[in-house]
Amino acid sequence: MTGFIQKKIVTNKSLPEILKEERLRFNLSLEETAARAQFSLRYLEALENGDYYLLPGEIYIRQFIKNLAKIFRLNAPVLLAIYSRERELQPPLLAVSQKSVKILKLKNRLFKNNFYLGKALALILVLIFFSYIGWEAFNIFSAPILKIASPQDQSLVSASMVEIIGVTTVSSDLTVNNQPVIPNDDGSFIENVELKPGLNVFVISAVKKHSQPTTVTLSVFRQENLTLNKQ
């Protein structure tokens, strides 16, 4: 049985030139050649471009070149010798290229980190925005605070006047028995009201523009001559 005849290699050509010419002579695409050589397409592209710094370890690339030599019927030792000579001439380029690759990888990593950081910040801003909107809506539609400090409900007094002292939410409209009362800037208020003999009922109401009212009812009993009766 007769083996195939190896083609003589013109040694004044570079390895990328030889491999590309032979691939085209065999009318093979990069994809087909990479599949036949059982190697990555990107490594074949790097080899044909002379970008040796992009190639994997020496053991793998030498096996790759042997596979290509078999496909193109070339002398593998000669191809390996050309590769070794050209690789030795590239140390400065190799160092610079490897540094460039590291920088590129670092940039890609930073870009990815910044991308995810940007998404996280955007999400936080969206949450803050909707929280703010929710809080504002709560403030607008929720009923105002209304607390009465004095007098106590069901108080018994003898004076003809009493002070209703309390606090409400700022900017609320305040009324005592439907009579408007103007709170202070901090929402506190003091309103003097007249007492008639017997039971006096006061309805204190606070309401905001778009809210339900908050109402407190006080009962104050005025008993005339209360001091005298106690004696």
C-alpha positions as CSV (number, residue, x, y, z in Angstrom):
1,M,0.0,0.0,0.0
2,T,1.4,3.4,-1.0
3,G,1.2,6.3,1.5
4,F,0.3,9.9,0.5
5,I,3.1,12.1,-0.8
6,Q,4.0,15.1,1.4
7,K,4.3,18.4,-0.3
8,K,7.6,20.2,-0.1
9,I,7.3,23.3,2.2
10,V,8.7,26.6,1.0
11,T,10.6,27.7,4.2
12,N,10.9,31.3,3.2
13,K,7.2,31.7,3.9
14,S,5.7,32.2,7.4
15,L,3.6,29.5,9.1
16,P,0.4,31.6,8.7
17,E,1.0,32.0,5.0
18,I,1.7,28.3,4.5
19,L,-1.4,27.2,6.4
20,K,-3.8,29.7,4.7
21,E,-2.5,28.8,1.2
22,E,-2.9,25.1,1.8
23,R,-6.4,25.5,3.3
24,L,-7.5,27.6,0.3
25,R,-5.8,25.0,-2.1
26,F,-7.9,22.3,-0.5
27,N,-10.9,24.6,-0.8
28,L,-11.7,24.3,2.9
29,S,-13.3,27.0,5.1
30,L,-12.0,27.9,8.5
31,E,-14.8,26.0,10.1
32,E,-14.3,22.9,8.1
33,T,-10.5,22.9,8.8
34,A,-11.0,23.5,12.5
35,A,-13.5,20.6,12.6
36,R,-11.1,18.2,10.8
37,A,-8.2,19.2,13.0
38,Q,-10.4,18.8,16.1
39,F,-9.5,22.2,17.4
40,S,-11.1,25.5,18.2
41,L,-12.0,27.8,15.4
42,R,-10.6,30.8,17.2
43,Y,-7.3,29.1,17.6
44,L,-7.1,28.4,13.9
45,E,-7.9,32.0,13.2
46,A,-5.2,33.1,15.6
47,L,-2.7,30.7,14.0
48,E,-3.4,32.0,10.5
49,N,-3.2,35.6,11.7
50,G,0.1,34.9,13.4
51,D,-1.4,35.9,16.8
52,Y,0.6,33.2,18.7
53,Y,-0.1,34.9,22.1
54,L,-3.7,33.9,21.7
55,L,-2.9,30.2,21.4
56,P,-3.1,27.7,24.2
57,G,-0.2,25.7,25.8
58,E,2.6,24.4,23.7
59,I,1.5,20.8,23.9
60,Y,-1.9,21.6,22.5
61,I,-0.7,23.9,19.7
62,R,2.0,21.4,18.6
63,Q,-0.6,18.7,18.3
64,F,-2.8,21.2,16.4
65,I,-0.1,21.8,13.9
66,K,0.5,18.1,13.5
67,N,-3.2,17.6,12.7
68,L,-3.1,20.4,10.2
69,A,0.1,18.9,8.6
70,K,-1.8,15.6,8.2
71,I,-4.8,17.3,6.6
72,F,-2.7,19.3,4.2
73,R,-0.2,16.5,3.6
74,L,2.7,18.6,4.8
75,N,5.9,17.7,6.8
76,A,4.9,18.2,10.4
77,P,8.5,18.6,11.8
78,V,9.2,21.3,9.3
79,L,6.0,23.2,10.3
80,L,6.8,22.8,14.0
81,A,10.3,24.2,13.3
82,I,8.9,27.2,11.5
83,Y,6.4,27.7,14.3
84,S,9.2,27.5,17.0
85,R,11.4,30.0,15.1
86,E,8.6,32.5,14.7
87,R,7.4,32.1,18.3
88,E,10.9,32.9,19.6
89,L,10.9,36.1,17.6
90,Q,7.7,37.3,19.3
91,P,8.6,37.5,23.1
92,P,8.1,41.3,23.3
93,L,4.9,41.1,21.3
94,L,3.8,38.2,23.4
95,A,4.4,40.0,26.6
96,V,2.6,43.1,25.4
97,S,-0.2,41.1,23.9
98,Q,-0.7,39.1,27.1
99,K,-0.8,42.3,29.1
100,S,-3.3,43.7,26.6
101,V,-5.4,40.6,27.0
102,K,-5.3,40.9,30.8
103,I,-6.3,44.6,30.5
104,L,-9.1,43.7,28.2
105,K,-10.3,41.0,30.6
106,L,-10.1,43.4,33.5
107,K,-12.1,46.0,31.5
108,N,-14.7,43.4,30.6
109,R,-14.9,42.4,34.3
110,L,-15.2,46.0,35.4
111,F,-17.8,46.6,32.7
112,K,-19.8,43.6,33.9
113,N,-19.5,44.7,37.5
114,N,-20.5,48.2,36.5
115,F,-23.4,46.8,34.5
116,Y,-24.7,44.9,37.5
117,L,-23.9,47.8,39.8
118,G,-25.8,50.1,37.5
119,K,-28.8,47.8,37.4
120,A,-28.7,47.5,41.2
121,L,-28.5,51.3,41.6
122,A,-31.3,51.7,39.1
123,L,-33.5,49.2,41.0
124,I,-32.7,51.0,44.3
125,L,-33.7,54.4,42.7
126,V,-36.9,52.9,41.4
127,L,-37.7,51.5,44.8
128,I,-36.9,54.8,46.4
129,F,-39.1,56.6,43.9
130,F,-42.1,54.3,44.4
131,S,-41.5,54.4,48.2
132,Y,-41.6,58.2,48.1
133,I,-44.7,58.2,45.9
134,G,-46.3,55.7,48.3
135,W,-45.3,57.8,51.3
136,E,-46.7,60.9,49.8
137,A,-49.9,59.2,48.8
138,F,-50.2,57.9,52.4
139,N,-49.7,61.4,53.8
140,I,-52.2,62.8,51.4
141,F,-55.0,60.3,51.9
142,S,-54.4,59.1,55.5
143,A,-56.5,60.7,58.2
144,P,-54.6,63.3,60.3
145,I,-53.5,62.8,63.8
146,L,-55.6,64.5,66.5
147,K,-54.7,64.2,70.2
148,I,-56.3,66.2,73.0
149,A,-54.2,66.8,76.1
150,S,-56.7,68.8,78.1
151,P,-59.4,68.6,79.4
152,Q,-60.0,64.9,80.0
153,D,-63.3,63.4,78.7
154,Q,-66.1,63.5,81.2
155,S,-64.4,66.2,83.2
156,L,-66.2,67.9,86.1
157,V,-65.5,71.7,86.3
158,S,-67.0,74.7,87.9
159,A,-65.4,77.4,85.7
160,S,-67.4,79.1,82.9
161,M,-64.5,78.7,80.4
162,V,-62.2,75.8,79.6
163,E,-59.1,75.5,77.4
164,I,-59.1,72.7,74.8
165,I,-55.4,71.9,74.3
166,G,-54.1,69.5,71.7
167,V,-52.1,68.8,68.6
168,T,-53.0,67.7,65.1
169,T,-51.2,67.1,61.8
170,V,-49.7,70.2,60.2
171,S,-51.8,71.7,57.5
172,S,-55.0,70.1,58.8
173,D,-58.3,72.0,58.9
174,L,-59.4,72.0,62.5
175,T,-62.9,72.7,64.0
176,V,-64.5,72.6,67.4
177,N,-68.2,72.1,67.1
178,N,-68.0,73.1,63.5
179,Q,-66.2,76.4,64.4
180,P,-62.8,76.8,62.7
181,V,-59.7,76.8,64.9
182,I,-56.3,77.8,63.5
183,P,-53.5,75.6,64.8
184,N,-49.9,76.8,65.3
185,D,-47.2,76.1,62.7
186,D,-46.3,72.9,64.5
187,G,-49.9,71.7,64.7
188,S,-50.5,72.5,68.3
189,F,-53.6,74.5,69.4
190,I,-55.3,76.0,72.4
191,E,-58.9,77.0,72.1
192,N,-60.9,78.7,74.9
193,V,-64.5,77.6,74.9
194,E,-67.5,78.7,77.0
195,L,-69.3,76.3,79.2
196,K,-72.9,76.3,80.0
197,P,-74.2,74.8,83.2
198,G,-74.6,71.1,83.0
199,L,-73.3,68.8,80.2
200,N,-71.2,70.3,77.4
201,V,-70.2,68.2,74.4
202,F,-67.4,69.3,72.1
203,V,-66.7,67.6,68.8
204,I,-63.1,68.3,67.6
205,S,-62.4,67.4,64.0
206,A,-59.3,67.5,61.9
207,V,-59.2,66.8,58.2
208,K,-56.8,67.2,55.3
209,K,-57.7,68.1,51.7
210,H,-58.1,64.5,50.4
211,S,-58.4,62.6,53.7
212,Q,-61.1,61.2,55.9
213,P,-61.6,63.3,59.1
214,T,-60.3,62.4,62.5
215,T,-62.8,63.2,65.3
216,V,-62.6,63.3,69.1
217,T,-65.6,63.9,71.3
218,L,-65.2,65.5,74.7
219,S,-67.9,65.6,77.5
220,V,-67.3,68.3,80.1
221,F,-69.8,68.8,82.9
222,R,-70.1,72.3,84.5
223,Q,-71.4,72.2,88.0
224,E,-72.0,75.6,89.5
225,N,-70.8,76.2,93.0
226,L,-68.8,73.0,92.9
227,T,-66.3,74.3,95.5
228,L,-69.1,75.3,97.9
229,N,-70.8,71.9,97.5
230,K,-67.6,70.1,98.4
231,Q,-67.3,72.1,101.6
